[in-house]
Amino acid sequence: MALEDFSYRLDIRVVFHDIDYYRHANNVAYITWMETARIDYCKAAFDRPLGAKTNVIMASQSFTYERQLEHDERLVMGCRCSRIGRKSLDLTYELWSGEERAGYGISALVAFDYAANVSIEVPTEWRRRIAAYERIAPSA
C-alpha cells in the first residue's frame, strides 16, 4: 500500500497557481509541497513549530519527478525521518496520485540554534520523539 511507512501525510490538490505554461504542475510546486510537509512534520513529530528558537535549517533538498501532474489532481505526500546523525537529519518524501507514485525527494536538515546562529547536536528529546512517532526507525 502507498505510504504505509509514513506516519505523516499531507493531502494536496493541484490548484491553478501550481500549473505552468505546459499545463502541468511546475517543479516549484513540488518543492513548496515538500516545505509544507517538512514544517508540519517537525511540529507533529518532535514539537518544533515554525519560529522555534531551536529547530532545523535546510542544508539541501532534491526531488525526482516520475510523472506529470495536472490541474485539480488529488495527491498525498508522505514525509518521514530516514536518518538522524550527530547534528543533522534527513527527511524522505514520497508523492502519490492514487496508486501511482509521482515522485520522491529528500532534504538534509541541520539542528540549529537560531538565537545563537550556530548548529547544535540533535537533542536527545528530538530523537526520542521522532523514534516514537515513526513507523520505521531512522538510520544513524
C-alpha positions as CSV (number, residue, x, y, z in Angstrom):
1,M,0.0,0.0,0.0
2,A,1.2,3.5,-0.8
3,L,2.7,5.5,2.1
4,E,2.2,2.7,4.7
5,D,5.6,3.5,6.1
6,F,4.8,7.2,6.6
7,S,3.1,8.5,9.8
8,Y,2.9,12.0,8.4
9,R,0.8,12.6,5.2
10,L,-0.1,15.9,3.5
11,D,-3.2,16.0,1.3
12,I,-2.7,18.2,-1.7
13,R,-4.9,19.5,-4.5
14,V,-3.1,20.8,-7.6
15,V,-4.5,24.3,-7.9
16,F,-4.2,26.7,-10.8
17,H,-1.3,28.6,-9.2
18,D,0.7,25.3,-9.4
19,I,0.3,25.0,-13.2
20,D,2.9,26.2,-15.7
21,Y,2.8,27.1,-19.4
22,Y,2.7,23.4,-20.4
23,R,-0.4,22.9,-18.2
24,H,1.2,20.5,-15.7
25,A,2.4,21.2,-12.1
26,N,5.6,23.3,-12.2
27,N,8.7,22.0,-10.4
28,V,8.5,24.8,-7.9
29,A,5.1,23.5,-6.6
30,Y,6.8,20.2,-5.6
31,I,9.3,22.0,-3.5
32,T,6.6,24.1,-1.9
33,W,4.7,20.8,-1.0
34,M,8.0,19.4,0.4
35,E,8.5,22.5,2.5
36,T,4.9,22.4,3.8
37,A,5.2,18.8,4.7
38,R,8.6,19.5,6.4
39,I,7.2,22.3,8.5
40,D,4.2,20.3,9.6
41,Y,6.2,17.1,10.2
42,C,8.7,18.9,12.5
43,K,5.8,20.2,14.6
44,A,4.0,16.9,14.7
45,A,7.0,14.6,15.1
46,F,9.3,16.5,17.5
47,D,7.4,19.6,18.6
48,R,9.4,22.1,16.6
49,P,6.9,24.6,15.2
50,L,7.9,27.3,12.7
51,G,9.7,30.0,14.6
52,A,11.0,27.9,17.4
53,K,14.3,29.2,18.8
54,T,15.9,25.7,18.3
55,N,14.8,24.0,15.2
56,V,16.3,22.7,11.9
57,I,17.7,24.7,9.0
58,M,17.8,23.4,5.4
59,A,21.2,22.2,4.1
60,S,20.0,20.7,0.8
61,Q,17.0,19.2,-0.9
62,S,16.2,17.4,-4.1
63,F,13.2,15.9,-5.8
64,T,12.9,13.4,-8.6
65,Y,9.8,13.7,-10.8
66,E,8.3,10.5,-12.1
67,R,5.2,11.7,-13.9
68,Q,3.4,14.9,-14.8
69,L,0.6,16.2,-12.6
70,E,-2.4,18.1,-13.8
71,H,-4.8,20.7,-12.5
72,D,-7.2,19.6,-9.9
73,E,-5.4,16.3,-9.3
74,R,-5.6,15.0,-5.8
75,L,-2.3,13.9,-4.2
76,V,-0.8,12.7,-0.9
77,M,2.8,13.4,0.2
78,G,4.3,11.3,2.9
79,C,7.2,12.6,5.0
80,R,9.4,10.7,7.4
81,C,12.7,10.9,9.1
82,S,15.0,8.4,7.4
83,R,18.3,9.3,9.2
84,I,19.5,11.0,12.3
85,G,23.1,11.9,12.6
86,R,25.0,13.8,15.3
87,K,24.0,17.3,14.1
88,S,21.7,16.6,11.1
89,L,18.8,14.5,10.0
90,D,17.3,13.6,6.6
91,L,13.6,13.7,5.7
92,T,12.4,11.5,2.9
93,Y,9.3,12.3,0.9
94,E,7.0,10.4,-1.5
95,L,4.3,11.9,-3.6
96,W,1.4,9.7,-4.7
97,S,-1.6,10.2,-7.0
98,G,-3.9,7.4,-6.3
99,E,-2.0,4.2,-6.6
100,E,0.8,5.7,-8.7
101,R,3.9,7.3,-7.3
102,A,4.5,10.7,-8.9
103,G,7.9,11.4,-7.3
104,Y,10.2,11.3,-4.3
105,G,12.6,13.6,-2.6
106,I,15.0,14.1,0.3
107,S,16.0,17.0,2.4
108,A,19.1,17.3,4.7
109,L,18.4,19.4,7.8
110,V,20.8,20.6,10.4
111,A,19.8,21.1,14.0
112,F,20.2,24.8,14.7
113,D,20.0,27.4,17.5
114,Y,18.6,30.5,15.8
115,A,19.3,32.8,18.8
116,A,23.0,31.9,18.8
117,N,23.1,31.4,15.0
118,V,25.0,28.1,15.3
119,S,24.4,24.4,14.5
120,I,23.8,22.2,17.5
121,E,23.7,18.5,18.2
122,V,20.4,16.9,17.6
123,P,18.8,17.0,21.1
124,T,18.0,13.7,22.8
125,E,14.4,14.8,23.2
126,W,14.0,15.2,19.4
127,R,15.5,11.8,18.9
128,R,13.1,10.3,21.4
129,R,10.1,11.9,20.0
130,I,11.0,11.0,16.4
131,A,11.5,7.4,17.3
132,A,8.1,7.3,19.0
133,Y,6.4,9.0,16.0
134,E,8.0,7.0,13.2
135,R,6.8,3.6,11.9
136,I,10.3,2.8,10.7
137,A,13.3,3.7,12.9
138,P,15.6,6.3,11.3
139,S,19.1,5.0,10.5
140,A,22.1,6.5,12.3
